Every structure is written in structure tokens, then in C-alpha cells.
Amino acid sequence: MFTQDGIFVGILMTLLNWPIFVPLLASLAYLFFKNRPANPFTVQQFFKTFNVGGHRGSPIKQPENTMISMEQAKKEGADLIEFDVSLTKDGIAVILHDDTLDRTTNFTGPVRQYLFKDLSMINCAAKFAPTQQIANNDASNIAATQAAMPTLEEIVQWSKENNMKMLFDVKDSDAILVEQLNTLFDKYDLYETGIVCSFFPIVVYRIKKLCPRILTGITWRRWCYSFADLASTVPRFKGIAHYLAIIIDILNVWSIKSWLPSFLGVDMILTERADISE
């Protein structure tokens, strides 16, 4: 005599032995958990008047990711600014590309080790050397020697006041930052003027799940997890960890070409130009 539980277990074991079960389960999970892309009209409005973007502002002439760099980008004709968003120890969103402060500032160590008030004396122009002479010797365009670290909200306020579109490159996967981004989009009505991008799929997934109106993009590089540089010559890890990272990168190539963008519900893919043809 068969019990109801016994019948259920028998059916389950039979299904598990079927080759079709795993892809069927994966397909159902994909359909159930996938995000919806933003409204096509919103996407069109964002890209319609976007012609030139300033990557970290104008980092050739002014210190990257500073307010003066954003202002310089506007002077040069940019109608969009891209900037990198990180978090301090106390959860304040600031504009910084690297995990650490060493490369661009007079401070050292990870930004996540500092309270925001401890960064009051930071100089984001400390390591800057302009690589292009500013024309006409215009005193108002001389490269800055002092530059504070702007908060995310300061950059958003300036962008709104100057009619600049924004590309948020999120460098931290903390859920707190996702909540802050959602709040800023609502407070400043950024739905047609801002897009949130990240190398971290979880960030893009969370922000779109929290608010489907927010435009999102996935930033992708072929050897992102295994190599730290664009030329793919500097391994991020040593030993077996490096080879595991290579496997993840191979899977990443497959996922970006098949299911990941539609699952995340992204409206844009950002990549290196060399990767487009490979």
C-alpha cells in the first residue's frame, strides 16, 4: 500500500533521473525571478539627447571624480557624466573609483575604513598631473591642486541644476547603497536622466527589483574576475583561486551572451570596445 508521501517521493526521484528536469527547473526559476526592463519610453528619453559622456568627468584636465572634473566635462560639451560610487564606513555614498584611497588622494587604505567626517581633510587632487595642456592659458581652467571628495547627493544636485544626465557606476554591492540610490531617484526624479550600472549583477538585480522604473546596465569585461587590469596581465588571485576565477570568467562570457542581461532586466550593456568583436 502506497502512502501519499511515498508517491510524492517516487515522482520526485523519477523526475530527478530525467535529463530534462534540471533545465526545466532552471527555466522555471528564470521566468519566476527575472526582472522586467524599464518602460521603453523611459529608455528612449534617456538616450535621445545623450551624445557625449564624460568618464569620471574630465580626468585628463582635472582630477577624476571631483566636482571640478564634472564642471570641466560640461565646459567641453558633455551632456552626461559618469562617476563611481563607493561607501564610507558609516554608509555615506561618495564618489571614488578604487577600493582604496592611495592612487588619487593624500590618504591611504580602503575607503570603507573611514567615517565620512574623517575624510574632511582629504585632497582628491593630491596625485593628479594633467596629461593635456589646457588651451589659451585660461586661469579659470587651471588644473585643481585641491579637491574635496564629493558625496553622491552633491553630484546628483549639481547634475540636476546643470541639466546633465548621469551614469552611476556602483563599486559597492552593499544593500544599503541600493536603498540610497532608490531614494535619490525618487527624491530628484532621475528616471529619465540617470542609469545605474555595475560589474556586480546582484546590484543591478536588486535596484531593478526594488524599482523597475530605474534604468540599469551591466558593466562587463571578459577577464574581470581573474585579472585586475584591462590588458589581462595582472592576476587578481594566486594559485588555485586564479584558475577558479578563470572558470567564473568563462561562465560569465556564456551568461552575458545568453541569459544574464534579460534576467537582470538591464537596459544597457557596457564593455570595452575590444570585447565587442571577440
N, C-alpha and C positions, 0 to 999 in steps of 0.2 A: 504494500500500500504506500502511495507517494504522498508526502505532505506538501503543502503549498510552498514552504521554504525550499524543500528538496527540488521541486520542479523549477523554481526560480534559479537555484544554483546550477542545475543541469543546463538550463537555457543559457545562462551566463557563460559557463565553461565551454559550451558548444560555440558560442559567438566568439569567444577569445581564441578559439582554434581556427577560426575563419580568417584567411588573409585579408578580407575586406574590412574586418572590424576596426583595426587601427586607423586606416584612412577615413573610414566613415565617422568614427568618433572625433577625429581631428577636424573634419569638415563641419560637423555639428558645433564643435567648440568655436571654430572660426566664425560661423554665422551668428552664434549666440552672443559672442563677446566683441565682435568687430564694431568699430566706431563709424558713425556716419560722417562724410565730408561736410564741409560748410556749404551754405547756400551758394549756388553758382553765381548769383548776382553779387554777393559779397566778394567772392573771389575776383570777379570781373572788375569791380570797383577798385580793388586794391591794386591790381596790375595795370589798369587802364592808363594811369598817369605816372607810372613808375618807369623812368628812363635811365637814371644814373644813381647808383648807390655808393655811399662812402663806407668802405670796410674799416671798422673801428674809427670812423671819422675820416680824417685825412692824415694817416700816420707817416707819410713821407715828410710833410711840412710841420706837423705838430705832434706832440706826444699822444700815442694811441689811447682811445677810450677815455679821453678827457673832454671837458666841456669845450675848451678852445679848439680841440680837434674836430668836434661836431660843427662848431661855428665855421671853421675853415672849409669843411666839406660843403657847407651851404654856399659859401662865397664862390666855390669852384663849380657850382651848378648842380650839385647833388639834390635829388628830391627824396632820397631815402638814406637813412643812416643805419648801419649795422653795428651792434655793440654786444659785448659779452657780459653775462650776468652771473655773479657769484654771491655767496652768502658769508657774512661775518659770523663770529661765534654766537652773537646774540640774535642772529636771524635777520639782520638788515641786508637787503639786496643792494649790492654795489656793482660798479662797472669795472670788471677786471677779466683779462683773458686767461692768465695762467692760474694754476692752483696755488702757486707761491708768489710772493711779492718781489722776489730777488731780481728778476730780469728788468723790470721797468721802474722800480721805486727805490727809495733810500731805506726801506725796511726789508727784513728777511723773514723767511718762513711762510707757512701756509696762511692764507687769509682767514681760514676757519679757526685759527688760534687766537685771533684778535677780536676784542669787543670793538664796536664801531667808534666809541669815544676814544679808544686808544690809537685810532688812525687819524686823529685831528692834525698831527704834525707830518703826515705822510706827504711826500713830494713825488707825484707820478711823472714828473719831467726829469727826475734826477739822472736817469741813464740815457736820456734822449739826445741823439745827434741827428739833425736834419740831413737827409741824403739828397736834397734838391734845393738849390738856392732860390729863395723867394724873389720873384721879379720886382723890378722898379724900386728896390730898397725901401719899400713902404714900411714905415715904422710900426704901423698898426698890424703888420703881418709878420713881424719878427718872431721866430720860434720861441715858445714859452720856456722859461727856466724854472718856473714854479707852477704846479698844477695840482689841485686837490683831487681826491678820489670822489667822483660824483656818485650819489645814490641813484638807484634805478628810477625813483619817482622824480628826481630832479631832471633827469634826461627826458623822461616822458613829458613833463611840464614844458620843457624847452621845445621839444618837438611839436607839441600841440600849438604852442604860441607861434612857431615858425613854419607851420604847415608842412612838416616833414613826416614822411612815412617811416616806420620803424621795423627793423628785423631784430628780434630778441634772440640771441644765441645763448641758450641756457647751459651753463657749465656745471651746475649742481643738480643732482637728482632728488634732493630733499623735497618731501611733500609740502613743507612749509612754503617753499618758493612757488610751487604750483598754485597754492592758495593766494599768495600775494599777487601773482600775475593775473589771476581771475578777478581779484578785487580791483586792480588797476585798470583792466579792460572795461570793467563796469563803471568805475568812477569817472574815467576820461573818455568813454565811448570810443574805444580803439578798434572796433570790429571791422572797420573798412580801411584803417590806416596802420594796423600792426599785424605782424605774423610772428608766432613763437616757433623757434627751431631748436633742435638739439641733436647731438650724437647719441643721446640716451633715448631709446624707443619708449622707455617707461615714462619719461617726462612728457613726450608728445601724446602718448596714450592717455595719461592722467588729465592733461589740460583739456583735451578734446572730450573726454568722458565727463569732466566737470562742467564744461560749457561748449556744446557743439558749435556755437556761433564763432568761436575764436579760430582764426586761420592758423594752421600749423604746417610745419615742414620737417622732414627728417634730413639731417646732415649725414652724409655718407662718404667714407673713404675706404678703398679696397683693403688696406692692411692697417686699419685703425687700431685694432686691439693688440696686434703683435708688434707693431713698430711705432715709435714715438714721433718720427719725423715724416715729412711728405715724401721724401726720397726712399723711404722704407729701408734705411740702413742702420738705424739705431733701435735695437730690440727694447721693448718695454720690460721684459722679464728675462730671467736666466733659466737654463736647464729645461726640465720638462714643462715648466709653466709656459715657456716660449712656444713650444710645439703645440700645447693645448690652445694657446691664443691663436696660432695659425689655423687650427681646425675651426675655431669660432669664426675667424675671418672668412674661411671658405664657405661656411654655412651662411654667413652674412651676405656674401655675393649671391648665393642662391635665393635667399629670402627677399633681398631688395628687388630682384628681377621677377619674383613670382607673387608672393602673398603679403609681405610686410606693409608696403605703402597703403594698400586698400584696407588691411586690418586696422592700421592706426588711424585711418581716415584723413591722411595728410593731404594738403592742397599744393605742396611743392616738395621737390627733392633737390637738395643742394649737394654738389660734389665738385671734385677737381675736374678741370677740362680734359685732362689726360685720361680720366676714367671713363669718359663718355664713349670713347671709341674702342675701349678694350672689352 
